[in-house]
Amino acid sequence: MILVQLVKYPHSSIEELFERVAEQGIRIEPQVIEAFLNHHGLLKKIPDTK
């Protein structure tokens, strides 16, 4: 579910991903999402510039 939301909304923050997954009835803490993305090399290293 996290990866689906990340693909749909690639510029989402960890908190935004948490909220979207929670809307689906899945309770995963933001720290767990961050650790998952970091473990798989999917965590953004540099924030987007506007």
PyMOL CGO cylinders between C-alpha atoms (Angstrom):
from pymol import cmd
from pymol.cgo import CYLINDER

trace = [
    CYLINDER, 0.00, 0.00, 0.00, 2.84, 2.40, 0.76, 0.3, 1, 1, 1, 1, 1, 1,
    CYLINDER, 2.84, 2.40, 0.76, 4.44, 1.84, -2.64, 0.3, 1, 1, 1, 1, 1, 1,
    CYLINDER, 4.44, 1.84, -2.64, 1.11, 2.34, -4.42, 0.3, 1, 1, 1, 1, 1, 1,
    CYLINDER, 1.11, 2.34, -4.42, 0.67, 5.71, -2.72, 0.3, 1, 1, 1, 1, 1, 1,
    CYLINDER, 0.67, 5.71, -2.72, 4.28, 6.65, -3.45, 0.3, 1, 1, 1, 1, 1, 1,
    CYLINDER, 4.28, 6.65, -3.45, 3.80, 5.90, -7.15, 0.3, 1, 1, 1, 1, 1, 1,
    CYLINDER, 3.80, 5.90, -7.15, 0.50, 7.81, -7.28, 0.3, 1, 1, 1, 1, 1, 1,
    CYLINDER, 0.50, 7.81, -7.28, 1.89, 10.77, -5.31, 0.3, 1, 1, 1, 1, 1, 1,
    CYLINDER, 1.89, 10.77, -5.31, 5.69, 10.79, -5.78, 0.3, 1, 1, 1, 1, 1, 1,
    CYLINDER, 5.69, 10.79, -5.78, 6.23, 14.16, -4.10, 0.3, 1, 1, 1, 1, 1, 1,
    CYLINDER, 6.23, 14.16, -4.10, 4.41, 13.20, -0.90, 0.3, 1, 1, 1, 1, 1, 1,
    CYLINDER, 4.41, 13.20, -0.90, 6.03, 13.64, 2.47, 0.3, 1, 1, 1, 1, 1, 1,
    CYLINDER, 6.03, 13.64, 2.47, 6.19, 10.78, 4.97, 0.3, 1, 1, 1, 1, 1, 1,
    CYLINDER, 6.19, 10.78, 4.97, 3.29, 12.37, 6.86, 0.3, 1, 1, 1, 1, 1, 1,
    CYLINDER, 3.29, 12.37, 6.86, 1.20, 12.63, 3.68, 0.3, 1, 1, 1, 1, 1, 1,
    CYLINDER, 1.20, 12.63, 3.68, 1.89, 8.97, 2.87, 0.3, 1, 1, 1, 1, 1, 1,
    CYLINDER, 1.89, 8.97, 2.87, 0.90, 8.07, 6.43, 0.3, 1, 1, 1, 1, 1, 1,
    CYLINDER, 0.90, 8.07, 6.43, -2.40, 9.94, 6.09, 0.3, 1, 1, 1, 1, 1, 1,
    CYLINDER, -2.40, 9.94, 6.09, -3.23, 8.37, 2.72, 0.3, 1, 1, 1, 1, 1, 1,
    CYLINDER, -3.23, 8.37, 2.72, -2.52, 4.85, 3.97, 0.3, 1, 1, 1, 1, 1, 1,
    CYLINDER, -2.52, 4.85, 3.97, -4.54, 5.53, 7.14, 0.3, 1, 1, 1, 1, 1, 1,
    CYLINDER, -4.54, 5.53, 7.14, -7.50, 6.59, 4.97, 0.3, 1, 1, 1, 1, 1, 1,
    CYLINDER, -7.50, 6.59, 4.97, -7.42, 3.05, 3.56, 0.3, 1, 1, 1, 1, 1, 1,
    CYLINDER, -7.42, 3.05, 3.56, -7.80, 1.66, 7.09, 0.3, 1, 1, 1, 1, 1, 1,
    CYLINDER, -7.80, 1.66, 7.09, -4.16, 0.63, 7.45, 0.3, 1, 1, 1, 1, 1, 1,
    CYLINDER, -4.16, 0.63, 7.45, -2.36, 1.86, 10.54, 0.3, 1, 1, 1, 1, 1, 1,
    CYLINDER, -2.36, 1.86, 10.54, 1.39, 2.22, 9.96, 0.3, 1, 1, 1, 1, 1, 1,
    CYLINDER, 1.39, 2.22, 9.96, 3.40, 4.73, 11.97, 0.3, 1, 1, 1, 1, 1, 1,
    CYLINDER, 3.40, 4.73, 11.97, 5.31, 7.40, 10.00, 0.3, 1, 1, 1, 1, 1, 1,
    CYLINDER, 5.31, 7.40, 10.00, 8.61, 6.12, 11.46, 0.3, 1, 1, 1, 1, 1, 1,
    CYLINDER, 8.61, 6.12, 11.46, 7.90, 2.67, 10.00, 0.3, 1, 1, 1, 1, 1, 1,
    CYLINDER, 7.90, 2.67, 10.00, 7.13, 4.17, 6.59, 0.3, 1, 1, 1, 1, 1, 1,
    CYLINDER, 7.13, 4.17, 6.59, 10.35, 6.17, 6.71, 0.3, 1, 1, 1, 1, 1, 1,
    CYLINDER, 10.35, 6.17, 6.71, 12.40, 3.11, 7.72, 0.3, 1, 1, 1, 1, 1, 1,
    CYLINDER, 12.40, 3.11, 7.72, 10.79, 1.03, 4.94, 0.3, 1, 1, 1, 1, 1, 1,
    CYLINDER, 10.79, 1.03, 4.94, 11.54, 3.64, 2.26, 0.3, 1, 1, 1, 1, 1, 1,
    CYLINDER, 11.54, 3.64, 2.26, 15.07, 4.17, 3.57, 0.3, 1, 1, 1, 1, 1, 1,
    CYLINDER, 15.07, 4.17, 3.57, 15.77, 0.42, 3.65, 0.3, 1, 1, 1, 1, 1, 1,
    CYLINDER, 15.77, 0.42, 3.65, 14.77, 0.10, 0.00, 0.3, 1, 1, 1, 1, 1, 1,
    CYLINDER, 14.77, 0.10, 0.00, 16.59, 3.26, -1.12, 0.3, 1, 1, 1, 1, 1, 1,
    CYLINDER, 16.59, 3.26, -1.12, 13.37, 5.12, -1.89, 0.3, 1, 1, 1, 1, 1, 1,
    CYLINDER, 13.37, 5.12, -1.89, 13.68, 7.91, 0.65, 0.3, 1, 1, 1, 1, 1, 1,
    CYLINDER, 13.68, 7.91, 0.65, 14.36, 11.33, -0.85, 0.3, 1, 1, 1, 1, 1, 1,
    CYLINDER, 14.36, 11.33, -0.85, 17.77, 12.60, 0.17, 0.3, 1, 1, 1, 1, 1, 1,
    CYLINDER, 17.77, 12.60, 0.17, 17.33, 16.19, -1.04, 0.3, 1, 1, 1, 1, 1, 1,
    CYLINDER, 17.33, 16.19, -1.04, 14.04, 18.09, -0.72, 0.3, 1, 1, 1, 1, 1, 1,
    CYLINDER, 14.04, 18.09, -0.72, 12.40, 19.25, -3.94, 0.3, 1, 1, 1, 1, 1, 1,
    CYLINDER, 12.40, 19.25, -3.94, 13.03, 22.86, -4.89, 0.3, 1, 1, 1, 1, 1, 1,
    CYLINDER, 13.03, 22.86, -4.89, 10.28, 25.02, -6.28, 0.3, 1, 1, 1, 1, 1, 1,
]
cmd.load_cgo(trace, "trace")
